Every structure is written in C-alpha cells, then in structure tokens.
Amino acid sequence: MSTEEEHHHAITPRRVSFAWERTPLHWIPDEPTATHVINVLHLLLPAGERWFVKVFKEALPLVGDPRLLKDVKGFMGQEATHSVQHSYVLDHLAEQRLDTEAYTRHVDFLFEKLLGEQPPFGAPIPTQEWLRFRLSLVAAIEQFTAVLGNWVLHAEALDHADSDEVMLDLLRWHGAEEVEHRSVAFDMYQHCGGEGLPRYARRIEGMVVVAPVLLWLWVWGTSYLIRHDPELAGTQRYSLREHNKAVAKGLLPSWRELGAAIPRYFRRSYHPSQEGSLRKAVEYLAASPAARSAAGAIGRAALS
C-alpha cells in the first residue's frame, strides 16, 4: 500500500459481534499464564476506550482540519465498538465463575475520576492544559496498542497452539483496527497540544506516565486473574518465569518488542505511521469472520 493510499485510508467503525458460548476459560489450551496476560486487555479496555472517546469528544471543538476531524470521528466509533465487545468478554468470564469486578472498579476509578473532565483533588490545572495532558496520555497508550495490534496479526504461534478461533478473531480484528488508526491519537495531540518545545515535552511526559502505569496494571491484572481462576483453584500464581516461557513459545510479545516502542516514541521526528503494516491490517479485516459478517449485514440492510 503506497504512502498516498495510507494517507487517504478511511477509518470507519465495523459493528462486529462474537459468539462466546463455546470459548473455554483457558482459550490457549494448557497455557493459563499466556491466556490471562492477554485477558488483561478485557479488564482495561472497556473503561479505557470509553475514556478515549470522552477525551476526544471534549477536544473536537479544537480541531480545525477537516481530514483530521473525519479521522477522529472514525477513531471514536472504532474505540466505542472495542469497548463494548471487550465488555462482553467480561460477561463471559463471569459466566465461567471468574468475576472481574473487584479489579475493574479500580480501572473505572482511574479513568472516570482520576482522569476525568476535571483535575483530581481540586488541582489548580487550567482546563486546556488538563485536556492536553490527557490527549498526550491517549497518544502514548495508542503507541502500545499499535505495537500489540501488529504483534497479534503476526503471532502464528497462537494458531499453532490451537487457540480459540473466536477469541483470536476478536484480538486480530481489534489489533488490525489499532494498526489502521495508529496515527490518529498522535495527530490529534499534535494538532491540539500547543506549539514548539512545550508540546514535545508534554508528549514525552505522557509516555513517562503511561509506560509504568500500564506495566503495573498488567502485572496486577494478570495476578488477579490467575489467583481467581476457578480451574486453577489457587494452585498457581503469576510468575515472570512462566511469562517468559510463553514469550519463548511466541504466545506473548517479547519485553524487547514492547520496550523498544518507548525510545522510538521519544524521537522528535517520530510518527506512528512507522508502526506495523496497514496493508496487513486491511487484509485481515477483509478476512475476519466477524468483520465480514458485519459488512454483510450492512450490505443486506442497504438492499432491503
């Protein structure tokens, strides 16, 4: 796909749905650690992606570029759909006796209260600066979602491990859309984040906040899921050794792959269009069972 085609690629939501009835709790067979490391996505994304949409909605009046505005609205539609679909996975986990509410209420507090429309604890931060800071956080988070999206699109080891097909389709549909819109949050921040050195410094600040907090949430979330897994019945705990075994099998992204995303982001010349392959993402979206079904439903509705 040419640079020109990438620049004009339309970002549109796909109203997908998934049937979870046959998806087992350990959807990567005999790999509870790898399963639950990835399952943390379902704990974080419903609240996190609702928050993305709220922050961008606040910032829409600041967007003066019609093309960016169109991309941002497409991004918001995709993120809203992601939030809904991952929340259905939480319902499925609850049906399998793995209740996540004790963890997700802390995630809700983080996004809805600590990072809400008003600065927490009455902090005297000007409204526009608080908005710019939160936009920098979204851009930094989207750096990691693009890296993870690109990883899962290429993670053939998940197929070789006989992973559940429905869960793989969810992850790859979502990952493909993350690659598809990988530049939007960054471009939104650049457009609304002020000028010159302060804008760059705030972008770095966003990553300095996001990287350790995401790591903490992920380790905590994985530990929670393994401890409360009814099939493990308290016989296992999260360990770095088991995590690294899953990495060696190709079932999880490597620490190096994730860590290298940070110094790339720190380069002043950096742009997220360098992450992943839009061609690969579009090819998967054309083949995804859920995306194809959603497209077919739209086509049937147009003909009726």
WOZIPE-V810806 format. One record per residue. N is the residue number from 1. PSI is psi as a letter, one per 30 degrees, with the letter a starting at -180 (999 if undefined). OMEGA is omega in radians with two decimals (999 if undefined). Layout:
n=N psi=PSI omega=OMEGA
n=N psi=PSI omega=OMEGA
This chain:
n=1 psi=k omega=-3.07
n=2 psi=l omega=3.09
n=3 psi=e omega=3.13
n=4 psi=e omega=3.11
n=5 psi=e omega=3.11
n=6 psi=e omega=-3.08
n=7 psi=e omega=-3.08
n=8 psi=g omega=-3.12
n=9 psi=k omega=-3.12
n=10 psi=k omega=3.12
n=11 psi=j omega=-3.09
n=12 psi=k omega=3.08
n=13 psi=k omega=3.04
n=14 psi=j omega=-3.04
n=15 psi=i omega=-3.05
n=16 psi=l omega=2.99
n=17 psi=l omega=-3.08
n=18 psi=k omega=3.11
n=19 psi=j omega=-3.00
n=20 psi=g omega=-2.98
n=21 psi=e omega=-3.04
n=22 psi=g omega=-3.12
n=23 psi=j omega=-3.11
n=24 psi=l omega=3.12
n=25 psi=e omega=3.06
n=26 psi=i omega=-3.01
n=27 psi=f omega=2.84
n=28 psi=j omega=-3.00
n=29 psi=k omega=3.08
n=30 psi=g omega=-3.14
n=31 psi=i omega=-3.10
n=32 psi=e omega=-3.13
n=33 psi=e omega=3.11
n=34 psi=e omega=3.12
n=35 psi=e omega=-3.02
n=36 psi=f omega=3.01
n=37 psi=e omega=3.12
n=38 psi=e omega=-3.14
n=39 psi=f omega=3.09
n=40 psi=f omega=3.05
n=41 psi=e omega=-3.10
n=42 psi=f omega=3.11
n=43 psi=e omega=-3.01
n=44 psi=e omega=-2.91
n=45 psi=e omega=3.13
n=46 psi=e omega=3.12
n=47 psi=e omega=-3.07
n=48 psi=e omega=-3.07
n=49 psi=f omega=2.94
n=50 psi=e omega=3.14
n=51 psi=e omega=3.07
n=52 psi=e omega=-3.08
n=53 psi=e omega=-3.14
n=54 psi=e omega=-3.14
n=55 psi=e omega=3.14
n=56 psi=e omega=3.10
n=57 psi=e omega=3.08
n=58 psi=e omega=-3.03
n=59 psi=f omega=-3.07
n=60 psi=e omega=-3.14
n=61 psi=f omega=-3.13
n=62 psi=f omega=-3.05
n=63 psi=j omega=-3.14
n=64 psi=f omega=-3.11
n=65 psi=j omega=-3.08
n=66 psi=e omega=-3.14
n=67 psi=e omega=3.09
n=68 psi=e omega=3.14
n=69 psi=e omega=3.10
n=70 psi=e omega=3.11
n=71 psi=e omega=-3.12
n=72 psi=e omega=3.12
n=73 psi=e omega=3.05
n=74 psi=e omega=3.09
n=75 psi=e omega=-3.12
n=76 psi=e omega=3.11
n=77 psi=e omega=3.11
n=78 psi=e omega=-3.09
n=79 psi=e omega=3.09
n=80 psi=e omega=3.11
n=81 psi=e omega=3.09
n=82 psi=e omega=-3.11
n=83 psi=e omega=-3.12
n=84 psi=e omega=-3.07
n=85 psi=e omega=3.10
n=86 psi=f omega=3.08
n=87 psi=e omega=3.07
n=88 psi=e omega=3.08
n=89 psi=e omega=3.08
n=90 psi=e omega=3.07
n=91 psi=e omega=3.14
n=92 psi=e omega=3.09
n=93 psi=e omega=3.12
n=94 psi=e omega=3.09
n=95 psi=f omega=3.11
n=96 psi=g omega=3.06
n=97 psi=g omega=3.02
n=98 psi=j omega=-3.10
n=99 psi=k omega=-3.05
n=100 psi=g omega=-3.01
n=101 psi=e omega=-3.13
n=102 psi=f omega=3.07
n=103 psi=e omega=-3.00
n=104 psi=f omega=3.10
n=105 psi=f omega=3.06
n=106 psi=e omega=3.09
n=107 psi=e omega=3.09
n=108 psi=e omega=-3.14
n=109 psi=e omega=3.14
n=110 psi=e omega=-3.04
n=111 psi=e omega=-3.04
n=112 psi=e omega=-3.07
n=113 psi=e omega=-3.08
n=114 psi=e omega=-3.11
n=115 psi=g omega=-3.12
n=116 psi=a omega=-3.05
n=117 psi=e omega=3.11
n=118 psi=k omega=3.08
n=119 psi=k omega=-3.09
n=120 psi=l omega=3.03
n=121 psi=g omega=3.11
n=122 psi=g omega=-3.12
n=123 psi=k omega=-3.06
n=124 psi=i omega=3.14
n=125 psi=k omega=3.11
n=126 psi=k omega=-3.06
n=127 psi=e omega=-3.09
n=128 psi=e omega=3.12
n=129 psi=e omega=3.10
n=130 psi=e omega=3.09
n=131 psi=e omega=3.13
n=132 psi=e omega=3.11
n=133 psi=e omega=-3.14
n=134 psi=e omega=3.04
n=135 psi=e omega=3.10
n=136 psi=e omega=3.09
n=137 psi=e omega=3.12
n=138 psi=e omega=-3.14
n=139 psi=e omega=3.14
n=140 psi=e omega=3.11
n=141 psi=e omega=-3.12
n=142 psi=f omega=3.01
n=143 psi=e omega=-3.13
n=144 psi=e omega=-3.14
n=145 psi=e omega=3.08
n=146 psi=e omega=3.12
n=147 psi=e omega=3.12
n=148 psi=e omega=3.10
n=149 psi=e omega=3.11
n=150 psi=e omega=3.13
n=151 psi=e omega=-3.02
n=152 psi=f omega=3.09
n=153 psi=f omega=-3.12
n=154 psi=g omega=-3.00
n=155 psi=i omega=-3.11
n=156 psi=f omega=3.13
n=157 psi=f omega=3.10
n=158 psi=e omega=3.08
n=159 psi=e omega=-3.12
n=160 psi=f omega=3.14
n=161 psi=g omega=-3.13
n=162 psi=h omega=3.10
n=163 psi=l omega=-3.14
n=164 psi=k omega=-3.03
n=165 psi=e omega=-3.12
n=166 psi=e omega=3.12
n=167 psi=e omega=3.11
n=168 psi=e omega=3.13
n=169 psi=e omega=3.07
n=170 psi=e omega=-3.07
n=171 psi=e omega=-3.10
n=172 psi=e omega=3.00
n=173 psi=e omega=3.13
n=174 psi=e omega=3.14
n=175 psi=e omega=3.13
n=176 psi=e omega=3.10
n=177 psi=e omega=3.07
n=178 psi=e omega=3.06
n=179 psi=e omega=-3.12
n=180 psi=e omega=-3.10
n=181 psi=g omega=-2.99
n=182 psi=f omega=-3.08
n=183 psi=f omega=-2.93
n=184 psi=e omega=-3.11
n=185 psi=e omega=3.10
n=186 psi=e omega=3.14
n=187 psi=e omega=3.10
n=188 psi=e omega=3.11
n=189 psi=e omega=-3.13
n=190 psi=e omega=-3.11
n=191 psi=e omega=-3.01
n=192 psi=f omega=-2.94
n=193 psi=g omega=3.14
n=194 psi=a omega=-3.05
n=195 psi=l omega=2.93
n=196 psi=b omega=-3.06
n=197 psi=e omega=3.12
n=198 psi=e omega=3.13
n=199 psi=e omega=3.12
n=200 psi=e omega=-3.12
n=201 psi=e omega=3.13
n=202 psi=e omega=3.08
n=203 psi=e omega=3.10
n=204 psi=e omega=3.11
n=205 psi=e omega=3.13
n=206 psi=e omega=3.12
n=207 psi=e omega=3.13
n=208 psi=e omega=3.08
n=209 psi=e omega=-2.99
n=210 psi=e omega=-3.00
n=211 psi=e omega=-3.13
n=212 psi=e omega=3.14
n=213 psi=e omega=3.09
n=214 psi=e omega=3.12
n=215 psi=e omega=3.13
n=216 psi=e omega=-3.14
n=217 psi=e omega=-3.09
n=218 psi=e omega=3.12
n=219 psi=e omega=3.11
n=220 psi=e omega=-3.13
n=221 psi=e omega=3.11
n=222 psi=e omega=3.11
n=223 psi=e omega=3.13
n=224 psi=e omega=-3.09
n=225 psi=e omega=-3.13
n=226 psi=e omega=3.14
n=227 psi=e omega=-3.05
n=228 psi=g omega=3.14
n=229 psi=j omega=-3.09
n=230 psi=f omega=3.13
n=231 psi=f omega=3.09
n=232 psi=f omega=3.06
n=233 psi=h omega=3.06
n=234 psi=g omega=-3.09
n=235 psi=f omega=-3.05
n=236 psi=l omega=3.04
n=237 psi=l omega=3.06
n=238 psi=k omega=3.08
n=239 psi=k omega=3.11
n=240 psi=e omega=3.13
n=241 psi=e omega=3.13
n=242 psi=e omega=3.09
n=243 psi=e omega=-3.11
n=244 psi=e omega=3.04
n=245 psi=e omega=3.13
n=246 psi=e omega=3.07
n=247 psi=e omega=-3.12
n=248 psi=f omega=3.10
n=249 psi=f omega=-3.11
n=250 psi=g omega=-3.10
n=251 psi=f omega=3.10
n=252 psi=l omega=3.07
n=253 psi=l omega=-3.13
n=254 psi=l omega=3.07
n=255 psi=e omega=-3.14
n=256 psi=e omega=-3.13
n=257 psi=e omega=3.13
n=258 psi=e omega=-3.10
n=259 psi=e omega=-3.11
n=260 psi=f omega=3.12
n=261 psi=f omega=-3.06
n=262 psi=e omega=3.12
n=263 psi=f omega=3.04
n=264 psi=e omega=-3.11
n=265 psi=f omega=-3.12
n=266 psi=f omega=3.14
n=267 psi=k omega=-3.11
n=268 psi=f omega=-3.12
n=269 psi=g omega=-3.00
n=270 psi=k omega=2.95
n=271 psi=k omega=-3.05
n=272 psi=f omega=3.07
n=273 psi=f omega=3.09
n=274 psi=f omega=-3.07
n=275 psi=k omega=3.01
n=276 psi=a omega=-3.09
n=277 psi=j omega=3.08
n=278 psi=e omega=3.11
n=279 psi=e omega=3.13
n=280 psi=e omega=-3.14
n=281 psi=e omega=-3.12
n=282 psi=e omega=3.10
n=283 psi=e omega=3.13
n=284 psi=e omega=-3.12
n=285 psi=f omega=3.08
n=286 psi=f omega=-3.09
n=287 psi=f omega=-3.09
n=288 psi=k omega=3.11
n=289 psi=e omega=-3.11
n=290 psi=e omega=-3.14
n=291 psi=e omega=3.11
n=292 psi=e omega=3.12
n=293 psi=e omega=3.12
n=294 psi=e omega=3.12
n=295 psi=e omega=3.11
n=296 psi=e omega=3.13
n=297 psi=e omega=3.10
n=298 psi=e omega=3.13
n=299 psi=e omega=3.12
n=300 psi=e omega=3.13
n=301 psi=e omega=3.14
n=302 psi=e omega=-3.11
n=303 psi=f omega=-3.06
n=304 psi=999 omega=999
